[in-house]
Amino acid sequence: MSKNNNDEGNSKNSIISSFYLAGKYLGIGWLMVTPVVIFTFGGNFLDNRLNLGYFMTLMGLMIGLFVGIICTVRILKS
């Protein structure tokens, strides 16, 4: 009888850990996409205001990728 209880406890822990991992990896996706989009649109806005071509858009894209990668590495380390 105690073996069945242990199996049920392991399955509950497995389901909970699966939801935790799914949430963690979905969060990583959002952490990667959000700074890229914000900085790219910000760079595009500055390009239109200052007539710089695509310089600030590319800089915004690079900064967004850099910030997204740093956030992803920090989440994966914890």
C-alpha positions in Angstrom: 0.0 0.0 0.0 2.8 2.4 0.8 4.3 1.8 -2.6 1.2 3.1 -4.3 1.4 6.3 -2.2 5.0 6.8 -3.2 4.2 6.3 -6.9 1.4 8.9 -6.6 3.7 11.4 -4.9 6.4 10.9 -7.5 3.9 11.5 -10.3 2.6 14.7 -8.6 6.1 16.0 -8.2 6.8 15.1 -11.8 3.8 17.0 -13.1 4.6 20.0 -10.9 8.2 20.0 -12.1 7.1 19.7 -15.7 4.9 22.8 -15.3 7.7 24.7 -13.6 10.1 23.9 -16.5 7.5 24.8 -19.1 6.9 28.1 -17.4 10.6 28.8 -17.1 11.3 28.2 -20.8 8.3 30.2 -21.9 9.6 33.0 -19.7 13.0 32.7 -21.3 11.4 33.2 -24.7 9.6 36.4 -23.5 12.8 37.6 -21.9 14.6 37.2 -25.2 12.0 38.8 -27.4 10.9 41.7 -25.3 14.2 43.7 -25.2 14.8 43.0 -28.9 11.5 44.4 -29.9 11.6 47.4 -27.6 15.1 48.5 -28.4 14.6 47.9 -32.2 11.5 50.0 -32.2 13.2 52.7 -30.1 16.1 52.7 -32.5 13.8 53.0 -35.5 12.0 55.9 -33.7 15.3 57.7 -33.2 16.3 57.0 -36.8 13.2 58.7 -38.0 13.7 61.7 -35.7 17.4 62.2 -36.4 17.6 61.1 -40.1 20.4 58.6 -39.4 19.4 55.9 -41.9 19.3 52.5 -40.2 22.2 53.1 -37.7 20.1 53.4 -34.5 17.8 50.5 -35.5 20.8 48.2 -35.8 22.2 49.5 -32.6 18.9 48.9 -30.9 18.8 45.4 -32.3 22.3 44.7 -31.0 21.6 46.1 -27.6 18.3 44.1 -27.4 20.1 40.9 -28.3 22.8 41.6 -25.7 20.3 42.3 -22.9 18.2 39.2 -23.9 21.2 36.9 -23.9 22.3 38.2 -20.5 18.8 37.6 -19.0 18.6 34.2 -20.5 22.0 33.1 -19.1 21.1 34.4 -15.7 17.8 32.5 -15.7 19.4 29.3 -16.9 22.1 29.5 -14.2 19.6 29.6 -11.4 
